[in-house]
Amino acid sequence: MDGETNSADMEPSAKRLKTTNGMHEGDGNGVATNDVLQRVEEGDDKLREFVRWCVENENPITFNDKVFLGKKGSAANYGMTATKVIEVGEVIFRIPQKRLLSWQNLPNAVTLRADVEKMAVSNRWTPTILAVMLESSNPASPWAPYLDLFLRRNSLDVPLLWETPALATLTAGLNVADRVKRDKAQITSDFAAWIFPALKKYKGVDQSLYETLLEEAHRVSAFVMSYSFTRPKEGGHGESDTEEEESDEEEGQGEATRVGNALAEVPLMIPVADFLNASVSKNNAKLHWAEAEGQEEEGDLTMISTKAIKAGEEIFNTYGEISNEEMLYLYGYAEDDTENPHEEVFIPTEHLKQVATSIIQAQNFSITADEIQTRWEYLQHRKVVGDEYPIVLGRDGILTDDDLDVILRVMSMSDQEFVEYTQNDNEDADQTPQGTYALENLVQLPDKSKAVLRGLLERRMADYPRHLVAERMHLERLRGNLRAREQNEDEKKELQREYWVSCVRQAQLVLLTTYAERVALPVQHHNYRSDQNPL
């Protein structure tokens, strides 16, 4: 992700620091001397002080001598660009673990631990939010220049910080407004239960500051969600810990394991790593964790190029296999000029209930609304429908294929078939043949299933304020306005938000249209709420 601006003004003296690993110019790693202050954008004193803070330390963060830091050439706000060709496998920068902002690195970590363990079990984000709030209120904090640049003067613009009244209208068709509502409620709850009591205990804050600090907690939460990293699980593959936990519980170690697992999931703030912008399609660098590679726990973290990076090109990290909507929600921007291979569309199962009910009743006049509701309640009990279980469409097929298959079969059964199905407890037999709901195979689905799927796609496309052709035209207008018009800061911010939202909508509509073509749905006309889809 990208950084932001702030700290105190200091004249540059370009102190040259050698790395501690004996690397030198010409060894293929590119990390040499740190004259990086000469490669910082001119006129940005706050950025310059942040970089000085990075290198002038007993545990210095070291930079490749082929990088430039600033807003120039950056996709969004701050970023890092190559000044010369960076080959595959070069170290772009190296970060000692002691420079990470985490509860473990705080001066009073031992005192905090008991409270942090409880917080982590409840919500993995809370310990890091607390750590940032404790340090951001301390002018003498070891991380003050970092927080000055990324938090205090940060123009972080993510949906969690957008004005609530306009949010639903601006993001119509997306799941953003509902997520913001849920996350704000969670932040408020965690603040009351954990963060404010800890601030009173360790900082002596007065009760009168509750509302002010709650507002700050929302801002810090957005910062942590956007900029933090999670330490990879041992083995690097995120394997399930179920068997290990069961074994530990048998030995009376269940609680210790649960706490340990929770602490391992607590995110970390990593200065400089969060300076990079992220891109699903353009990423050319990856963060390497020392302990994940069998090294000592206190080993350095290194950002290493995964592709050759030409002079003038931006260095992009990746934040995982995420859709455009997830990228917008977490980071405030989206892919706008390339297809995202991880694009997804979420369809509420309530849409499926509406569509399936309409189609089933049209085909079977004997079935009653009560009987349909009984089947729906059965599916809710099975945990395959509900607010937490949307139907998810991916680029290559339906990702929730097992759930959708069960839903379609149960909702289309005759009364006798449904009775026999529930009495025989066929849950274990509900294995969908691989590839059944692959995009290329949808045309082979039974007619009933295709009819429901057509109706479902039609209903989902009606959620958007424009159909695909109109959205493309709208996006082009926004792109032209951003390039051609001079706006004040507020106007530019609103226009940029609308632009990123339109990018997400267009990507989702492209995916929905692809599915619609596979099941022979005329995509230019919608029966559901068609008044909301003007040409």
C-alpha positions as a printed Julia matrix, in Angstrom:
535×3 Matrix{Float64}:
   0.0     0.0     0.0
   1.06    3.58   -0.27
   2.27    5.85    2.48
   1.46    9.44    3.32
   3.14   12.59    4.73
   4.61   14.2     7.95
   7.32   14.81   10.7
   9.79   17.65   11.55
  11.93   19.6     9.09
  15.64   18.73    9.03
  18.29   19.66    6.48
  19.62   16.61    4.6
  23.15   15.47    5.24
  23.0    12.27    3.15
  24.57   10.0     5.76
  25.93    6.86    4.08
  25.24    3.66    6.0
  26.61    0.24    5.11
  24.3    -2.76    5.35
  24.99   -5.28    8.07
  25.03   -8.2     5.63
  28.2    -7.3     3.77
  26.42   -6.58    0.49
  28.18   -4.22   -1.83
  27.65   -2.62   -5.18
  27.82   -5.08   -8.04
  26.99   -8.24   -6.07
  23.65   -8.57   -7.81
  21.57   -7.57   -4.81
  21.6    -3.84   -5.46
  21.73   -2.98   -1.75
  24.85   -0.92   -1.27
  25.35    2.38    0.52
  22.36    4.32    1.73
  22.6     7.67    0.04
  18.84    7.29   -0.21
  18.23   10.87    1.0
  19.54   11.97   -2.39
  16.78    9.92   -4.01
  13.83   11.41   -2.16
  11.43   13.77   -3.93
  12.52   17.38   -3.48
  10.38   19.75   -1.45
   8.78   17.08    0.73
  10.4    17.72    4.1
   8.13   15.31    5.96
   9.0    12.45    3.64
  12.68   13.34    3.94
  12.54   13.14    7.73
  10.78    9.78    7.57
  13.55    8.42    5.34
  16.16    9.9     7.68
  14.42    8.1    10.54
  14.68    4.87    8.54
  18.44    5.04    7.95
  19.85    6.98   10.92
  19.2     4.36   13.56
  21.16    1.68   15.37
  18.93   -0.79   13.49
  18.83    0.94   10.08
  16.37    0.15    7.33
  18.48   -0.14    4.18
  17.47    0.63    0.61
  18.48   -0.55   -2.84
  20.56    2.16   -4.52
  18.29    2.0    -7.6
  15.08    3.31   -6.01
  13.42    6.72   -5.81
  10.88    7.6    -3.1
   8.08   10.09   -3.6
   4.82   10.84   -5.38
   6.43   11.28   -8.78
   5.6     8.3   -11.0
   3.41    6.73   -8.31
   0.04    5.16   -9.04
  -1.5     6.49   -5.82
   0.05    9.02   -3.45
   3.52    7.9    -2.32
   5.37    5.07   -3.97
   8.76    3.72   -4.97
  10.11    3.69   -8.53
  13.22    2.2   -10.11
  15.94    4.62  -11.29
  17.84    1.8   -13.0
  16.95   -1.72  -14.05
  16.31   -3.93  -11.02
  16.89   -7.57  -11.82
  14.86  -10.51  -10.54
  15.86  -11.46   -6.99
  17.35   -8.12   -5.93
  16.74   -6.88   -2.4
  14.77   -3.64   -2.67
  14.93   -2.84    1.04
  15.72   -4.6     4.31
  13.87   -4.03    7.59
  15.08   -5.21   11.03
  12.21   -6.69   13.03
  12.9    -4.28   15.88
  11.65   -1.46   13.63
   8.18   -3.01   13.31
   5.39   -1.25   15.19
   3.72   -4.04   17.12
   2.66   -4.6    20.69
   5.67   -6.93   21.15
   8.08   -4.08   20.37
   6.5    -1.56   22.73
   8.59   -0.6    25.79
   5.88   -1.95   28.13
   5.17   -5.14   26.17
   5.62   -7.38   29.22
   3.05   -5.37   31.17
   0.65   -5.33   28.23
   0.8    -9.03   27.48
  -2.04  -10.27   29.69
  -4.46   -7.71   28.25
  -3.22   -8.25   24.7
  -3.8   -12.0    24.92
  -7.47  -11.43   25.79
  -7.84   -8.84   23.04
  -6.27  -11.09   20.41
  -8.62  -13.96   21.19
 -11.57  -11.58   20.83
 -10.39   -9.73   17.7
  -6.94   -9.97   16.11
  -6.94   -6.3    15.03
  -7.4    -4.83   18.51
  -3.82   -5.23   19.9
  -2.35   -3.39   16.91
  -4.95   -0.62   17.05
  -4.1    -0.19   20.74
  -0.35   -0.16   20.01
  -0.76    2.56   17.37
  -2.98    4.65   19.65
  -0.51    4.35   22.53
   2.42    5.42   20.36
   0.63    8.1    18.32
  -0.13   10.01   21.51
   3.54    9.93   22.56
   5.68   12.7    20.94
   8.82   10.81   22.02
   7.69    7.52   20.49
  10.39    5.58   18.61
   7.89    5.48   15.72
   6.95    9.18   15.8
   8.33   10.08   12.31
   6.63    7.0    10.85
   3.27    7.85   12.4
   3.69   11.5    11.46
   4.03   10.54    7.81
   1.51    7.72    7.58
  -1.14    8.58   10.17
  -1.25   12.21   11.29
  -0.91   13.82    7.87
  -2.23   10.82    6.03
  -4.74   11.47    3.27
  -5.87    7.85    3.56
  -9.22    7.76    1.81
 -10.96    4.44    2.3
 -14.71    3.74    2.55
 -14.5     3.3     6.31
 -13.68    7.03    6.52
 -16.16    8.24    3.9
 -19.18   10.28    4.95
 -21.96    7.86    5.89
 -25.0     9.67    4.35
 -23.61    9.51    0.79
 -21.96    6.11    1.12
 -24.9     3.91    0.13
 -25.69    6.02   -2.93
 -22.08    6.29   -4.04
 -21.43    2.55   -3.73
 -24.82    1.29   -4.94
 -24.54   -2.27   -6.19
 -21.53   -3.06   -4.02
 -21.28   -4.6    -0.57
 -19.27   -1.64    0.75
 -21.93    0.23    2.74
 -22.99   -2.9     4.65
 -19.36   -3.73    5.47
 -18.72   -0.22    6.72
 -21.76   -0.45    8.97
 -20.63   -3.78   10.4
 -17.0    -2.72   10.85
 -17.92    0.56   12.54
 -20.13   -1.33   14.96
 -17.28   -3.78   15.66
 -14.76   -0.97   16.2
 -17.13    0.8    18.57
 -17.7    -2.42   20.51
 -13.98   -3.27   20.73
 -13.14    0.27   21.76
 -15.6     0.1    24.66
 -14.58   -3.4    25.74
 -10.8    -3.29   25.26
  -9.12   -0.19   23.9
 -10.5     2.58   26.08
 -10.04    0.58   29.33
  -6.41   -0.05   28.26
  -5.87    3.64   27.47
  -7.21    4.54   30.91
  -5.03    1.88   32.54
  -1.75    2.63   30.74
  -2.11    6.29   29.74
  -4.42    7.59   32.45
  -6.85    9.16   29.95
  -9.97   10.79   31.33
 -13.5     9.53   30.67
 -14.33   12.9    29.12
 -12.09   11.97   26.14
 -14.14    8.9    25.26
 -15.88   10.29   22.16
 -12.74   12.0    20.86
 -10.7     8.84   21.24
 -13.46    6.71   19.72
 -13.31    8.88   16.6
  -9.52    8.46   16.57
  -9.95    4.69   16.97
 -11.98    4.59   13.75
  -9.23    6.44   11.91
  -6.5     4.24   13.37
  -8.53    1.14   12.51
  -8.7     2.23    8.87
  -4.94    2.85    8.95
  -4.21   -0.59   10.42
  -6.57   -2.4     8.05
  -4.97   -0.66    5.04
  -1.28   -0.76    5.93
  -0.7    -3.77    8.17
   0.79   -7.17    7.37
   0.11  -10.54    8.95
   3.01  -12.84    9.73
   2.74  -15.99    7.55
   1.86  -19.2     9.32
   4.62  -21.7     9.92
   5.05  -23.61    6.7
   3.71  -20.67    4.73
   0.61  -22.47    3.49
  -1.93  -21.57    6.14
  -2.68  -25.17    7.07
  -5.53  -25.9     9.43
  -4.56  -26.11   13.08
  -7.57  -28.27   14.0
  -5.74  -31.53   14.63
  -2.99  -29.8    16.56
  -5.55  -27.95   18.69
  -7.46  -31.17   19.42
  -4.22  -32.89   20.44
  -3.27  -30.0    22.69
  -6.68  -29.93   24.31
  -6.35  -33.61   25.17
  -3.13  -32.73   26.95
  -4.71  -29.81   28.79
  -3.01  -27.25   26.58
  -6.07  -26.07   24.61
  -6.26  -22.56   26.04
  -2.55  -21.89   25.61
  -2.76  -23.03   21.99
  -5.81  -20.87   21.37
  -4.03  -17.79   22.75
  -0.85  -18.59   20.85
  -2.75  -18.97   17.59
  -4.58  -15.7    18.21
  -1.34  -13.8    18.91
   0.2   -15.2    15.73
  -2.68  -13.69   13.73
  -2.25  -10.16   15.14
  -1.22   -7.84   12.27
   2.0    -5.8    12.29
   2.85   -2.32   11.03
   5.97   -2.54    8.86
   7.55    0.84    7.99
   8.67    1.1     4.33
   6.92   -2.14    3.32
   3.68   -0.19    3.55
   5.21    2.6     1.46
   4.74    0.53   -1.7
   1.52    0.64   -3.64
  -0.11   -2.72   -4.25
  -1.41   -4.24   -7.45
  -2.88   -7.65   -8.16
  -1.84   -7.55  -11.81
   1.34   -5.43  -11.72
   3.05   -6.7    -8.57
   6.77   -7.21   -9.04
   8.04   -7.56   -5.46
   7.34   -9.76   -2.46
   8.01   -9.42    1.26
  10.12  -12.23    2.73
   9.94  -13.06    6.44
  13.12  -14.42    7.99
  11.5   -16.91   10.34
   9.3   -18.25    7.53
  12.49  -19.28    5.78
  14.06  -21.09    8.71
  16.17  -18.19    9.95
  16.37  -16.77   13.44
  13.28  -15.07   14.85
  14.93  -11.65   14.89
  16.06  -11.87   11.28
  15.44   -9.02    8.87
  12.44   -8.7     6.59
  13.34   -8.17    2.94
  11.36   -6.95   -0.05
  12.68   -8.84   -3.08
  11.91   -8.24   -6.74
  10.0   -11.06   -8.41
  10.32   -9.64  -11.93
  12.77   -7.43  -13.75
  11.76   -3.8   -13.14
  12.68   -1.25  -15.79
  13.99    2.22  -15.0
  11.01    4.49  -14.39
   8.64    1.66  -13.48
   6.91    1.61  -10.12
   7.63   -1.13   -7.6
   4.41   -2.87   -6.57
   3.84   -5.24   -3.7
   0.88   -7.59   -3.62
  -1.67   -7.85   -0.85
  -2.89  -11.26   -1.89
  -5.49  -12.67   -4.23
  -8.2   -10.06   -3.74
 -11.02   -8.73   -5.86
 -11.43   -5.12   -6.97
 -14.12   -4.52   -4.36
 -11.88   -5.84   -1.58
  -9.06   -3.63   -2.85
 -11.36   -0.6    -2.83
 -12.56   -1.38    0.67
  -9.14   -1.9     2.21
  -6.97    0.53    0.24
  -9.3     3.06   -1.38
  -8.46    2.28   -5.0
  -8.87   -0.53   -7.54
  -7.4    -1.95  -10.73
  -8.45    0.41  -13.51
  -6.53   -0.56  -16.63
  -6.12   -4.33  -16.42
  -8.34   -7.29  -15.65
  -8.11   -8.64  -12.13
  -7.68  -12.44  -12.26
  -9.22  -12.64   -8.78
 -12.39  -10.71   -9.58
 -15.47  -11.85   -7.66
 -19.13  -10.92   -7.39
 -21.07  -11.62   -4.22
 -24.78  -12.37   -4.6
 -26.88  -12.28   -1.41
 -28.7   -15.55   -0.86
 -31.83  -13.47   -0.23
 -31.73  -12.71   -3.97
 -31.64  -16.45   -4.58
 -34.66  -16.97   -2.35
 -36.66  -14.34   -4.27
 -35.73  -15.74   -7.67
 -36.12  -19.41   -6.74
 -39.5   -18.78   -5.12
 -40.78  -16.97   -8.2
 -39.59  -19.66  -10.61
 -40.66  -22.62   -8.47
 -44.15  -21.24   -7.92
 -44.48  -20.54  -11.64
 -43.57  -24.15  -12.44
 -45.31  -25.84   -9.53
 -48.61  -24.25   -8.57
 -49.18  -26.75   -5.76
 -46.24  -25.59   -3.64
 -47.1   -22.97   -1.03
 -45.13  -20.06    0.36
 -45.0   -21.84    3.74
 -43.46  -24.93    2.16
 -40.82  -22.83    0.44
 -40.08  -21.1     3.75
 -39.68  -24.51    5.43
 -37.04  -25.45    2.88
 -35.29  -22.13    3.33
 -35.18  -22.6     7.1
 -33.71  -26.05    6.54
 -30.98  -24.5     4.38
 -30.36  -21.86    7.06
 -29.9   -24.66    9.58
 -27.42  -26.25    7.18
 -25.55  -22.91    7.07
 -25.64  -22.65    3.3
 -27.87  -19.56    3.13
 -27.96  -16.35    5.15
 -26.22  -12.99    5.35
 -22.85  -14.66    5.96
 -23.18  -17.13    3.08
 -23.46  -15.3    -0.25
 -23.16  -16.98   -3.61
 -19.71  -16.06   -4.96
 -18.96  -15.89   -8.68
 -15.31  -16.11   -9.7
 -13.53  -15.65  -13.0
 -13.55  -19.37  -13.81
 -16.73  -20.51  -12.12
 -18.95  -20.35   -9.07
 -16.71  -20.52   -6.0
 -19.51  -21.57   -3.63
 -20.56  -24.4    -5.93
 -21.3   -26.96   -3.21
 -23.65  -24.6    -1.4
 -25.38  -23.47   -4.59
 -25.87  -27.06   -5.7
 -27.55  -27.96   -2.4
 -29.75  -24.85   -2.57
 -30.88  -25.5    -6.14
 -31.63  -29.16   -5.5
 -33.51  -28.57   -2.25
 -35.55  -25.68   -3.61
 -36.55  -27.61   -6.75
 -37.45  -30.92   -5.05
 -40.98  -32.22   -4.96
 -42.58  -32.4    -1.53
 -41.96  -36.15   -1.34
 -38.33  -35.79   -2.42
 -37.73  -33.13    0.22
 -39.23  -35.27    2.98
 -37.09  -38.27    2.0
 -33.99  -36.09    1.67
 -34.3   -34.65    5.17
 -35.25  -37.97    6.77
 -32.32  -39.81    5.23
 -29.8   -37.22    6.44
 -28.06  -36.88    3.08
 -25.72  -34.07    4.08
 -22.6   -36.2     3.77
 -23.63  -37.25    0.25
 -23.83  -33.65   -0.97
 -20.62  -33.66   -2.96
 -20.86  -31.62   -6.14
 -18.99  -33.26   -9.05
 -15.89  -31.24   -9.8
 -16.4   -28.72  -12.58
 -20.2   -28.76  -12.49
 -20.35  -25.01  -11.92
 -17.25  -24.07  -13.88
 -18.04  -21.15  -16.16
 -17.52  -23.23  -19.29
 -19.93  -25.94  -18.05
 -22.89  -23.79  -16.99
 -24.6   -24.4   -20.32
 -24.83  -28.11  -19.39
 -26.8   -27.51  -16.17
 -30.37  -28.85  -15.94
 -32.98  -26.45  -17.3
 -34.37  -25.73  -13.82
 -30.93  -24.79  -12.51
 -30.2   -22.6   -15.52
 -33.54  -20.86  -15.1
 -32.76  -20.04  -11.47
 -29.24  -18.94  -12.38
 -30.56  -16.68  -15.15
 -33.0   -15.11  -12.75
 -30.28  -14.73  -10.13
 -27.93  -12.94  -12.53
 -30.75  -10.72  -13.72
 -31.64   -9.82  -10.15
 -28.02   -9.08   -9.22
 -27.42   -6.86  -12.25
 -30.48   -4.84  -11.28
 -28.68   -3.79   -8.08
 -26.38   -1.52  -10.08
 -27.38    2.02  -11.1
 -26.23    1.4   -14.7
 -25.78   -1.56  -17.01
 -22.35   -2.38  -18.42
 -22.42   -0.16  -21.51
 -23.62    2.83  -19.51
 -21.07    2.15  -16.75
 -18.26    2.12  -19.28
 -19.42    5.47  -20.64
 -19.71    6.84  -17.1
 -16.19    5.65  -16.27
 -14.78    7.31  -19.38
 -16.45   10.59  -18.42
 -14.96   10.39  -14.95
 -11.53    9.58  -16.37
 -11.76   12.57  -18.69
 -12.86   14.88  -15.89
  -9.97   13.79  -13.7
  -7.5    14.51  -16.48
  -8.99   17.71  -17.87
 -10.55   19.66  -15.04
  -8.98   21.65  -12.27
 -10.74   20.81   -9.03
 -10.31   21.92   -5.47
  -9.23   19.2    -3.05
 -12.77   18.28   -1.98
 -14.03   18.06   -5.56
 -11.05   15.99   -6.62
 -11.53   13.61   -3.7
 -15.21   13.07   -4.53
 -14.44   12.58   -8.21
 -11.65   10.12   -7.43
 -13.92    8.11   -5.13
 -16.6     7.92   -7.8
 -13.98    6.85  -10.32
 -12.7     3.94   -8.22
 -16.24    2.81   -7.43
 -17.05    2.87  -11.15
 -13.95    0.75  -11.84
 -15.24   -1.86   -9.41
 -18.75   -1.78  -10.83
 -17.48   -2.17  -14.38
 -15.32   -5.17  -13.43
 -18.25   -6.85  -11.69
 -20.65   -6.14  -14.54
 -18.17   -7.62  -17.01
 -18.07  -10.8   -14.93
 -21.86  -10.94  -14.55
 -22.3   -10.39  -18.28
 -19.92  -13.26  -19.01
 -22.02  -15.55  -16.8
 -25.24  -14.27  -18.38
 -23.97  -15.12  -21.85
 -23.21  -18.67  -20.7
 -26.81  -19.23  -19.59
 -28.37  -17.3   -22.51
 -29.68  -14.31  -20.54
 -30.31  -11.15  -22.64
 -28.12   -8.77  -20.63
 -29.45   -5.46  -22.0
 -32.89   -5.9   -20.43
 -33.78   -6.58  -16.81
 -37.19   -7.42  -15.37
 -36.15   -6.73  -11.77
 -36.11   -3.01  -10.91
 -35.34   -2.17  -14.53
 -36.0     1.51  -13.86
 -32.63    1.62  -12.09
 -30.74    0.52  -15.19
 -31.19    3.35  -17.72
 -29.28    3.41  -20.97
